[in-house]
Amino acid sequence: MKRLLILVCALAIGSSAFAAQGKPVKASYSGIVEKYDATTKTLTIKRKDKTGEFVITDSSEVVQGSTKADASAFTAGRKVDVDFVMDGAKKIVQKAKLGPSPTSK
């Protein structure tokens, strides 16, 4: 009986640890581009009194309107919406949608 209880506990712990390694957590964030560091590929977005730092990878999709863009389009003052996944403590951008340039009307 004692062995059965130990086995059940071990299976419960093992299956919950395995489930924690499942799909990455997806989220979104919107704000204004504060800066983009091309060397570290880090995008800083300001939203009200908070800022978020995101990593742009080679697989990140950047769009401006309905056309693809590259990371050089991240200029300070532009509105941006990002969809990202957590990789440990890093926020990895999957898709970034840029709004119009702050100087265009």
Backbone as CSV, one residue per row, in Angstrom:
resi,resn,N_x,N_y,N_z,CA_x,CA_y,CA_z,C_x,C_y,C_z
1,MET,0.822,-1.191,0.000,0.000,0.000,0.000,0.871,1.262,0.000
2,LYS,1.942,1.204,0.802,2.843,2.341,0.885,3.536,2.581,-0.458
3,ARG,3.901,1.513,-1.141,4.552,1.639,-2.441,3.600,2.247,-3.474
4,LEU,2.353,1.857,-3.401,1.359,2.395,-4.319,1.195,3.900,-4.119
5,LEU,1.149,4.334,-2.882,1.022,5.752,-2.572,2.243,6.531,-3.070
6,ILE,3.420,5.986,-2.886,4.655,6.629,-3.367,4.645,6.711,-4.891
7,LEU,4.212,5.665,-5.547,4.148,5.649,-7.006,3.168,6.695,-7.524
8,VAL,2.013,6.797,-6.907,1.009,7.782,-7.330,1.540,9.197,-7.149
9,CYS,2.186,9.465,-6.024,2.762,10.794,-5.782,3.855,11.114,-6.795
10,ALA,4.697,10.152,-7.094,5.777,10.361,-8.051,5.220,10.650,-9.442
11,LEU,4.190,9.937,-9.840,3.571,10.178,-11.144,2.909,11.552,-11.195
12,ALA,2.277,11.958,-10.120,1.620,13.275,-10.086,2.641,14.391,-10.203
13,ILE,3.737,14.273,-9.492,4.791,15.292,-9.548,5.444,15.294,-10.924
14,GLY,5.738,14.139,-11.458,6.379,14.035,-12.765,5.504,14.572,-13.882
15,SER,4.214,14.284,-13.853,3.335,14.767,-14.918,3.115,16.268,-14.826
16,SER,3.086,16.848,-13.626,2.923,18.299,-13.519,4.190,19.015,-13.970
17,ALA,5.345,18.454,-13.727,6.596,19.049,-14.195,6.679,18.984,-15.714
18,PHE,6.211,17.882,-16.289,6.207,17.745,-17.743,5.235,18.732,-18.371
19,ALA,4.070,18.943,-17.768,3.073,19.879,-18.297,3.578,21.306,-18.257
20,ALA,4.422,21.644,-17.298,4.956,23.002,-17.199,5.886,23.319,-18.359
21,GLN,6.403,22.320,-19.039,7.302,22.520,-20.166,6.539,22.610,-21.478
22,GLY,5.238,22.768,-21.429,4.399,22.783,-22.631,4.608,24.012,-23.479
23,LYS,3.524,24.540,-24.005,3.570,25.671,-24.917,4.065,26.929,-24.215
24,PRO,4.806,27.774,-24.942,5.264,29.028,-24.350,4.085,29.975,-24.127
25,VAL,4.214,30.830,-23.137,3.176,31.789,-22.809,3.180,32.896,-23.849
26,LYS,2.028,33.127,-24.490,1.900,34.180,-25.499,1.192,35.375,-24.883
27,ALA,1.599,36.573,-25.302,0.970,37.802,-24.809,1.158,38.897,-25.848
28,SER,0.554,40.051,-25.579,0.719,41.195,-26.470,0.962,42.451,-25.646
29,TYR,1.512,43.465,-26.286,1.868,44.716,-25.613,1.781,45.825,-26.650
30,SER,1.218,46.948,-26.279,1.090,48.088,-27.186,1.669,49.323,-26.529
31,GLY,2.232,50.195,-27.337,2.773,51.432,-26.808,3.501,52.212,-27.881
32,ILE,4.414,53.057,-27.434,5.187,53.915,-28.318,6.654,53.483,-28.258
33,VAL,7.287,53.371,-29.434,8.700,53.000,-29.478,9.505,54.081,-28.766
34,GLU,10.239,53.669,-27.751,11.142,54.586,-27.063,12.514,54.550,-27.716
35,LYS,12.993,53.302,-27.984,14.267,53.152,-28.691,14.407,51.725,-29.193
36,TYR,15.290,51.564,-30.177,15.644,50.243,-30.684,17.153,50.177,-30.773
37,ASP,17.731,49.171,-30.125,19.177,48.965,-30.149,19.468,47.846,-31.150
38,ALA,19.999,48.215,-32.305,20.265,47.238,-33.361,21.355,46.247,-32.977
39,THR,22.270,46.652,-32.103,23.353,45.756,-31.693,22.820,44.590,-30.872
40,THR,21.982,44.881,-29.893,21.431,43.830,-29.033,20.060,43.352,-29.514
41,LYS,19.541,44.008,-30.576,18.210,43.711,-31.109,17.137,43.826,-30.026
42,THR,17.261,44.874,-29.212,16.323,45.109,-28.116,15.431,46.300,-28.437
43,LEU,14.130,46.081,-28.362,13.134,47.113,-28.613,12.542,47.530,-27.277
44,THR,12.579,48.832,-26.982,12.001,49.352,-25.751,10.728,50.101,-26.105
45,ILE,9.623,49.675,-25.482,8.313,50.267,-25.746,7.793,50.900,-24.469
46,LYS,7.322,52.145,-24.583,6.783,52.865,-23.434,5.263,52.879,-23.527
47,ARG,4.641,52.561,-22.381,3.181,52.594,-22.282,2.832,53.256,-20.965
48,LYS,2.250,54.440,-21.037,1.928,55.243,-19.852,3.166,55.378,-18.984
49,ASP,3.137,54.859,-17.775,4.286,54.995,-16.878,5.150,53.737,-16.824
50,LYS,4.944,52.806,-17.761,5.705,51.554,-17.778,6.476,51.438,-19.088
51,THR,7.580,50.709,-19.030,8.311,50.375,-20.246,8.519,48.874,-20.305
52,GLY,8.552,48.359,-21.512,8.800,46.942,-21.721,9.956,46.769,-22.683
53,GLU,10.790,45.780,-22.423,11.908,45.473,-23.315,11.642,44.142,-24.002
54,PHE,11.835,44.145,-25.321,11.531,42.981,-26.145,12.716,42.683,-27.048
55,VAL,12.890,41.409,-27.367,13.999,40.975,-28.223,13.447,40.652,-29.613
56,ILE,14.084,41.242,-30.621,13.746,40.963,-32.013,14.689,39.866,-32.503
57,THR,14.128,38.812,-33.077,14.947,37.716,-33.599,14.824,37.672,-35.124
58,ASP,15.581,36.779,-35.745,15.500,36.620,-37.198,14.127,36.114,-37.634
59,SER,13.406,35.449,-36.728,12.083,34.937,-37.085,10.960,35.906,-36.713
60,SER,11.298,37.038,-36.107,10.277,38.043,-35.779,9.760,38.670,-37.069
61,GLU,8.445,38.831,-37.140,7.825,39.451,-38.310,7.517,40.907,-37.982
62,VAL,7.989,41.820,-38.814,7.737,43.250,-38.634,6.892,43.717,-39.812
63,VAL,5.737,44.326,-39.522,4.868,44.824,-40.584,4.531,46.289,-40.341
64,GLN,4.415,46.995,-41.447,4.043,48.402,-41.421,2.854,48.524,-42.360
65,GLY,1.676,48.690,-41.783,0.467,48.630,-42.595,0.278,47.204,-43.066
66,SER,0.240,47.000,-44.379,0.098,45.636,-44.904,1.382,45.132,-45.550
67,THR,2.466,45.915,-45.421,3.731,45.492,-46.024,4.749,45.109,-44.959
68,LYS,5.631,44.190,-45.350,6.698,43.788,-44.441,7.711,44.910,-44.317
69,ALA,8.296,45.003,-43.143,9.335,46.002,-42.894,10.483,45.308,-42.181
70,ASP,11.566,46.032,-41.974,12.652,45.463,-41.189,12.802,46.272,-39.902
71,ALA,13.733,45.865,-39.083,13.894,46.464,-37.759,14.287,47.937,-37.810
72,SER,14.813,48.394,-38.941,15.182,49.811,-39.040,13.944,50.718,-38.991
73,ALA,12.765,50.148,-39.161,11.520,50.927,-39.099,11.142,51.298,-37.663
74,PHE,11.809,50.693,-36.669,11.523,51.025,-35.267,12.174,52.365,-34.923
75,THR,11.443,53.438,-35.149,11.957,54.764,-34.814,11.180,55.311,-33.623
76,ALA,11.858,56.093,-32.808,11.259,56.653,-31.602,10.000,57.442,-31.948
77,GLY,8.969,57.240,-31.137,7.720,57.966,-31.302,6.646,57.233,-32.080
78,ARG,6.999,56.107,-32.709,6.012,55.346,-33.480,5.196,54.439,-32.577
79,LYS,3.914,54.326,-32.892,3.055,53.383,-32.184,3.399,51.981,-32.677
80,VAL,3.383,51.027,-31.750,3.694,49.646,-32.115,2.878,48.697,-31.249
81,ASP,2.416,47.619,-31.867,1.734,46.526,-31.176,2.579,45.286,-31.392
82,VAL,2.954,44.611,-30.310,3.770,43.409,-30.452,3.064,42.200,-29.852
83,ASP,3.203,41.080,-30.533,2.807,39.774,-30.013,4.105,39.074,-29.678
84,PHE,4.203,38.540,-28.460,5.466,37.944,-28.027,5.236,36.693,-27.202
85,VAL,6.305,35.935,-27.017,6.304,34.761,-26.145,7.417,34.942,-25.122
86,MET,7.225,34.352,-23.975,8.244,34.398,-22.927,9.224,33.252,-23.137
87,ASP,10.502,33.578,-23.046,11.570,32.583,-23.078,12.403,32.843,-21.835
88,GLY,12.031,32.217,-20.744,12.638,32.538,-19.455,12.179,33.931,-19.067
89,ALA,13.118,34.842,-18.876,12.776,36.217,-18.522,12.714,37.118,-19.752
90,LYS,13.074,36.592,-20.933,13.087,37.399,-22.154,11.725,37.368,-22.834
91,LYS,11.354,38.515,-23.411,10.133,38.629,-24.205,10.558,38.622,-25.674
92,ILE,10.252,37.531,-26.368,10.675,37.351,-27.753,9.522,37.738,-28.684
93,VAL,9.767,38.729,-29.540,8.732,39.223,-30.453,8.479,38.218,-31.559
94,GLN,7.201,37.869,-31.740,6.807,37.053,-32.870,6.354,37.946,-34.017
95,LYS,5.551,38.977,-33.677,5.057,39.893,-34.697,4.989,41.292,-34.113
96,ALA,5.454,42.284,-34.865,5.371,43.682,-34.483,4.647,44.447,-35.573
97,LYS,3.567,45.148,-35.187,2.783,45.937,-36.145,3.028,47.408,-35.859
98,LEU,3.642,48.095,-36.813,3.981,49.504,-36.649,2.847,50.397,-37.132
99,GLY,2.595,51.458,-36.380,1.647,52.470,-36.790,2.344,53.475,-37.692
100,PRO,1.625,54.533,-38.081,2.233,55.539,-38.942,3.360,56.279,-38.246
101,SER,4.244,56.832,-39.041,5.350,57.620,-38.516,4.788,58.829,-37.784
102,PRO,5.406,59.252,-36.665,4.852,60.380,-35.904,4.877,61.699,-36.667
103,THR,5.673,61.801,-37.728,5.733,63.033,-38.496,4.773,63.028,-39.677
104,SER,4.239,61.838,-40.043,3.302,61.776,-41.174,1.906,62.155,-40.709
105,LYS,1.169,62.807,-41.590,-0.207,63.229,-41.250,-1.176,62.760,-42.282
